[in-house]
């Protein structure tokens, strides 16, 4: 085995080798996933045509080459023509033994932060929901009594006082509904893994949305027809997609808008976990809307429990989405600017023997 090639392929950080003329010589598999391109298509391409950085780096990059010293750049937005910018740290250094050649490493901060969030979201939610479950029974009982008493009182009241009892009943029911959502989040069962045609899930969600909460939206299908089966729970994945389409529909505030459901295969996407294990997640699903975008104040925390951008939102919808995808061993991320919000879900491919077994049972 070629040890250099093995190390290069195993590097978890997006890394590029750049020649003396600033042309890309090679990129590793992590960089393929980050830039959403293949190594073959970018070899010989000028690096600054392929990578967009919000600070001009060409001069500093050349100084690092001329002086033979490393260059570290923190907190810059790095993107490409194939993906939205992501806040990252950059490390540049001359490649030892290759005159004029440079190595560029990109450390996306979102990935590191989201890995921590994926591990913490369950524990944070568990604490909040544990308390809610403990109190739910005690809260629901008196609420039922309050609702019943208000309804009895309303039978002998005039129109002005009826408004007050109606308010009591309405708010009591709203609290009961919220407690039910909290309990649902806490009691979600483990996924029933099986081969899933993700396009069937997307189509069910699309039809359901257009008949209800998304009737004012145009939903566009942009599918890769050759996409293989995903490995997951079809009902839970439907819940995820419905939730994301609902959010996109509500973001338009009743105005017509467009939601695009996009599926594609990205062979190089591999998630490395903090324990050193890794998993290939080549199946990509994107829910893209042309709404106003996420509020800046919550952009980095939208998958945390009880964080909401809506006035009357519970903040549990995206936390539930994150929990389901995490339980599937998958990955979810979001990029959002006014006019385009993209939720991207990455899932594992169904094992071949499970697919064959599923086909035999049909």
C-alpha positions as CSV (number, residue, x, y, z in Angstrom):
1,X,0.0,0.0,0.0
2,X,1.3,3.5,-0.8
3,X,1.4,5.1,2.6
4,X,1.4,8.7,1.2
5,X,-1.8,8.0,-0.9
6,X,-3.4,6.3,2.1
7,X,-2.7,9.3,4.4
8,X,-3.9,11.7,1.7
9,X,-7.2,9.9,1.2
10,X,-7.7,9.6,5.0
11,X,-7.3,13.3,5.9
12,X,-10.6,14.5,7.4
13,X,-9.9,18.1,6.6
14,X,-10.5,19.5,3.1
15,X,-7.0,19.9,1.6
16,X,-5.6,21.1,-1.7
17,X,-2.2,20.9,-3.3
18,X,-1.4,24.0,-5.4
19,X,1.3,24.4,-7.9
20,X,3.7,27.3,-8.4
21,X,1.3,28.9,-11.0
22,X,-1.6,28.7,-8.5
23,X,-3.2,25.9,-10.4
24,X,-4.8,23.1,-8.4
25,X,-2.8,19.9,-8.7
26,X,-4.9,17.7,-6.5
27,X,-7.6,17.7,-3.8
28,X,-8.5,15.0,-1.2
29,X,-11.9,13.3,-0.8
30,X,-12.8,15.7,2.1
31,X,-12.2,18.7,-0.2
32,X,-14.3,17.0,-2.9
33,X,-17.2,16.8,-0.4
34,X,-16.7,20.4,0.8
35,X,-16.4,22.0,-2.6
36,X,-19.0,19.6,-4.1
37,X,-16.7,18.8,-7.1
38,X,-14.6,15.9,-8.1
39,X,-10.8,16.0,-8.1
40,X,-10.7,15.2,-11.8
41,X,-12.7,18.3,-12.8
42,X,-10.6,20.8,-10.8
43,X,-7.1,19.6,-11.6
44,X,-5.4,22.4,-13.6
45,X,-8.0,25.0,-12.5
46,X,-6.8,28.3,-10.9
47,X,-7.3,27.9,-7.2
48,X,-8.9,31.3,-6.8
49,X,-11.4,30.6,-9.5
50,X,-12.5,27.5,-7.6
51,X,-12.4,28.8,-4.1
52,X,-14.1,32.1,-3.0
53,X,-12.9,33.7,0.2
54,X,-14.4,36.9,1.5
55,X,-10.9,38.4,2.2
56,X,-8.3,38.9,-0.5
57,X,-5.6,36.2,0.1
58,X,-3.6,36.1,-3.1
59,X,-0.8,38.5,-1.9
60,X,-0.5,36.8,1.6
61,X,-0.5,33.4,-0.1
62,X,2.4,34.4,-2.4
63,X,4.3,35.8,0.6
64,X,4.0,32.5,2.3
65,X,5.3,30.8,-0.8
66,X,8.2,33.2,-1.2
67,X,9.3,33.1,2.5
68,X,8.7,29.4,3.0
69,X,6.6,30.1,6.1
70,X,3.1,28.9,7.0
71,X,0.1,31.2,6.9
72,X,-2.9,31.0,9.3
73,X,-6.2,32.8,8.5
74,X,-9.1,32.5,10.9
75,X,-12.8,33.3,10.6
76,X,-13.2,33.8,6.8
77,X,-16.1,32.7,4.7
78,X,-15.0,30.0,2.2
79,X,-17.3,28.8,-0.7
80,X,-17.2,27.8,-4.3
81,X,-19.5,28.0,-7.3
82,X,-21.1,24.7,-6.2
83,X,-21.8,25.6,-2.5
84,X,-22.7,28.5,-0.2
85,X,-19.9,30.1,1.9
86,X,-19.1,28.6,5.2
87,X,-17.1,30.2,8.0
88,X,-13.7,28.5,8.2
89,X,-10.1,28.6,9.3
90,X,-7.4,28.3,6.7
91,X,-3.9,26.9,7.0
92,X,-1.4,27.4,4.2
93,X,2.2,25.9,4.1
94,X,4.9,25.2,1.6
95,X,5.0,21.5,0.5
96,X,8.3,20.2,1.7
97,X,10.4,18.8,-1.2
98,X,8.3,20.4,-3.9
99,X,9.6,23.9,-4.9
100,X,6.8,26.4,-5.2
101,X,4.1,23.9,-4.3
102,X,1.7,24.8,-1.4
103,X,-0.8,22.9,0.7
104,X,-4.0,24.6,1.7
105,X,-6.2,23.1,4.5
106,X,-9.7,24.3,5.1
107,X,-11.3,23.8,8.6
108,X,-15.0,24.5,8.4
109,X,-16.1,25.8,11.7
110,X,-19.7,24.8,11.2
111,X,-18.8,21.1,10.9
112,X,-16.9,21.1,14.2
113,X,-19.7,23.1,15.9
114,X,-22.4,20.9,14.5
115,X,-20.6,17.7,15.6
116,X,-20.7,19.1,19.1
117,X,-24.3,20.1,18.7
118,X,-25.2,16.6,17.5
119,X,-23.8,15.2,20.7
120,X,-25.3,17.9,22.9
121,X,-28.7,18.3,21.4
122,X,-29.9,15.0,22.9
123,X,-28.6,15.7,26.4
124,X,-29.9,19.3,26.3
125,X,-33.3,18.1,25.1
126,X,-33.3,15.2,27.6
127,X,-33.0,17.6,30.6
128,X,-35.7,20.0,29.4
129,X,-38.0,17.2,28.3
130,X,-37.4,15.2,31.5
131,X,-38.7,18.1,33.5
132,X,-41.6,18.6,31.2
133,X,-42.6,15.0,31.4
134,X,-42.4,15.0,35.1
135,X,-44.7,18.0,35.3
136,X,-47.0,17.1,32.4
137,X,-49.4,15.0,34.4
138,X,-49.6,17.6,37.2
139,X,-50.1,20.4,34.7
140,X,-52.7,18.6,32.4
141,X,-55.0,17.6,35.3
142,X,-55.6,21.2,36.6
143,X,-55.8,22.5,33.0
144,X,-58.6,20.0,32.3
145,X,-60.4,21.3,35.4
146,X,-59.8,24.9,34.4
147,X,-61.1,24.3,30.9
148,X,-64.2,22.4,32.2
149,X,-65.0,25.2,34.7
150,X,-64.6,27.9,32.1
151,X,-67.0,26.0,29.8
152,X,-69.6,25.6,32.5
153,X,-69.3,29.3,33.4
154,X,-69.8,30.3,29.8
155,X,-73.3,28.8,29.7
156,X,-74.6,31.6,31.9
157,X,-72.5,34.6,30.7
158,X,-73.2,37.5,28.4
159,X,-71.2,38.1,25.2
160,X,-68.6,40.3,26.9
161,X,-67.7,37.8,29.6
162,X,-67.9,34.9,27.1
163,X,-64.8,36.4,25.4
164,X,-62.9,35.9,28.6
165,X,-63.9,32.3,29.1
166,X,-63.2,31.5,25.5
167,X,-59.7,32.9,26.0
168,X,-59.2,30.7,29.1
169,X,-60.3,27.6,27.1
170,X,-58.2,28.5,24.0
171,X,-55.0,29.2,26.0
172,X,-55.5,26.0,28.1
173,X,-55.7,23.9,25.0
174,X,-52.7,25.6,23.5
175,X,-50.6,24.6,26.6
176,X,-51.9,21.0,26.5
177,X,-50.9,20.9,22.8
178,X,-47.4,22.2,23.6
179,X,-47.0,19.6,26.3
180,X,-48.0,17.0,23.8
181,X,-45.3,18.1,21.4
182,X,-42.7,18.0,24.1
183,X,-43.7,14.5,25.1
184,X,-43.6,13.5,21.4
185,X,-40.0,14.8,21.1
186,X,-39.0,12.8,24.2
187,X,-40.8,9.6,23.4
188,X,-39.8,9.2,19.8
189,X,-39.0,5.5,19.1
190,X,-35.8,4.3,17.5
191,X,-35.9,4.1,13.7
192,X,-37.3,1.0,12.1
193,X,-34.5,0.6,9.5
194,X,-35.3,-0.7,6.1
195,X,-34.5,0.2,2.5
196,X,-36.4,3.4,1.6
197,X,-37.1,5.0,-1.8
198,X,-36.4,8.6,-0.8
199,X,-38.4,9.9,-3.8
200,X,-41.5,8.1,-2.5
201,X,-41.0,10.0,0.8
202,X,-40.5,13.3,-1.0
203,X,-43.6,12.7,-3.1
204,X,-45.8,11.9,-0.2
205,X,-44.6,15.0,1.6
206,X,-45.2,17.1,-1.5
207,X,-48.7,15.9,-2.1
208,X,-49.6,16.3,1.6
209,X,-48.2,19.9,1.7
210,X,-50.0,21.0,-1.5
211,X,-53.3,19.8,-0.1
212,X,-52.9,21.7,3.1
213,X,-50.4,24.1,4.6
214,X,-48.4,24.5,1.4
215,X,-51.3,25.1,-1.0
216,X,-50.0,28.6,-1.7
217,X,-46.6,27.3,-2.7
218,X,-45.1,25.9,-5.9
219,X,-43.2,22.7,-5.2
220,X,-40.6,21.7,-7.8
221,X,-39.2,18.2,-8.1
222,X,-35.5,18.0,-9.0
223,X,-34.6,14.4,-8.5
224,X,-31.7,12.1,-9.5
225,X,-33.7,9.1,-10.9
226,X,-30.7,6.8,-10.4
227,X,-30.5,7.5,-6.6
228,X,-30.2,4.1,-4.7
229,X,-32.3,3.2,-1.7
230,X,-31.6,5.0,1.6
231,X,-31.3,3.2,4.9
232,X,-33.9,4.5,7.3
233,X,-37.4,4.7,8.7
234,X,-39.8,5.9,6.0
235,X,-42.3,7.3,8.5
236,X,-39.7,9.2,10.5
237,X,-38.1,10.5,7.3
238,X,-41.5,11.7,6.1
239,X,-41.9,13.5,9.4
240,X,-38.6,15.3,8.7
241,X,-39.4,16.3,5.2
242,X,-42.9,17.5,6.1
243,X,-41.5,19.6,8.9
244,X,-39.0,21.3,6.6
245,X,-41.6,21.9,3.9
246,X,-44.0,23.3,6.5
247,X,-41.3,25.7,7.8
248,X,-40.6,26.9,4.2
249,X,-44.3,27.4,3.6
250,X,-44.8,29.3,6.8
251,X,-41.7,31.5,6.1
252,X,-43.5,33.0,3.1
253,X,-46.2,34.4,5.4
254,X,-49.0,33.4,3.0
255,X,-47.4,34.8,-0.1
256,X,-46.7,32.6,-3.1
257,X,-43.3,31.1,-3.2
258,X,-41.3,28.2,-4.6
259,X,-39.9,25.1,-2.8
260,X,-37.5,22.9,-4.6
261,X,-37.0,19.3,-3.6
262,X,-33.5,18.2,-4.8
263,X,-31.9,14.8,-4.6
264,X,-28.5,13.8,-5.7
265,X,-25.6,11.3,-5.0
266,X,-22.3,12.6,-3.6
267,X,-19.9,9.7,-3.4
268,X,-17.3,11.6,-1.4
269,X,-19.4,12.7,1.5
270,X,-18.2,10.9,4.6
271,X,-18.9,11.9,8.2
272,X,-16.1,11.4,10.7
273,X,-17.3,11.3,14.3
274,X,-15.4,12.5,17.4
275,X,-14.7,8.8,18.4
276,X,-12.8,8.3,15.2
277,X,-15.4,6.2,13.4
278,X,-16.8,7.2,10.1
279,X,-19.7,6.6,7.8
280,X,-20.4,7.2,4.2
281,X,-23.5,9.4,3.6
282,X,-23.8,9.7,-0.1
283,X,-27.5,10.3,-0.5
284,X,-28.3,14.0,-0.4
285,X,-31.7,15.6,-0.1
286,X,-32.1,19.4,-0.2
287,X,-35.3,21.4,0.7
288,X,-34.7,24.8,-0.9
289,X,-37.1,27.8,-0.6
290,X,-37.0,31.4,-1.8
291,X,-38.3,33.0,1.4
292,X,-36.7,35.7,3.6
293,X,-34.1,33.4,5.2
294,X,-33.5,32.5,8.8
295,X,-33.2,35.4,11.3
296,X,-29.5,36.2,12.0
297,X,-30.0,35.8,15.8
298,X,-30.9,32.1,15.6
299,X,-29.0,30.9,12.5
300,X,-26.4,29.0,14.5
301,X,-28.9,27.5,16.9
302,X,-31.9,26.5,14.8
303,X,-31.5,22.8,15.7
304,X,-31.5,23.4,19.4
305,X,-34.7,22.7,21.4
306,X,-36.9,25.7,22.1
307,X,-35.2,28.0,19.5
308,X,-37.8,29.4,17.1
309,X,-37.9,32.2,14.5
310,X,-41.7,32.4,14.6
311,X,-43.6,34.5,17.0
312,X,-45.8,31.6,18.3
313,X,-43.3,28.8,17.5
314,X,-42.5,26.2,20.1
315,X,-38.9,25.7,18.9
316,X,-39.3,21.9,18.8
317,X,-39.8,21.3,15.0
318,X,-36.2,21.5,13.9
319,X,-34.9,20.0,17.1
320,X,-37.1,17.0,16.3
321,X,-35.7,16.9,12.8
322,X,-32.1,17.0,14.1
323,X,-32.9,14.2,16.5
324,X,-34.4,11.9,13.9
325,X,-31.5,12.5,11.4
326,X,-29.0,12.0,14.2
327,X,-30.7,8.7,15.2
328,X,-30.4,7.6,11.5
329,X,-26.6,8.2,11.7
330,X,-27.1,11.0,9.2
331,X,-26.2,14.7,8.9
332,X,-28.3,17.8,8.5
333,X,-27.1,21.3,7.8
334,X,-28.5,24.6,6.7
335,X,-27.3,27.6,4.7
336,X,-29.6,30.7,4.6
337,X,-29.5,34.1,3.0
338,X,-32.5,36.3,2.0
339,X,-34.0,34.6,-1.0
340,X,-32.6,31.2,-0.5
341,X,-32.6,28.8,2.5
342,X,-31.2,25.3,1.9
343,X,-31.7,22.4,4.4
344,X,-29.5,19.6,3.3
345,X,-29.9,16.0,4.7
346,X,-27.2,13.4,4.1
347,X,-28.2,9.7,4.6
348,X,-26.5,6.3,4.3
349,X,-27.2,3.9,1.5
350,X,-29.2,0.8,2.3
351,X,-27.1,-2.4,2.5
352,X,-27.2,-4.5,-0.6
353,X,-28.5,-7.6,1.1
354,X,-31.3,-5.6,2.7
355,X,-32.4,-4.2,-0.7
356,X,-32.3,-7.7,-2.2
357,X,-34.4,-9.1,0.7
358,X,-36.9,-6.2,0.3
359,X,-37.2,-6.9,-3.4
360,X,-37.9,-10.6,-2.7
361,X,-40.7,-9.7,-0.3
362,X,-42.5,-7.5,-2.8
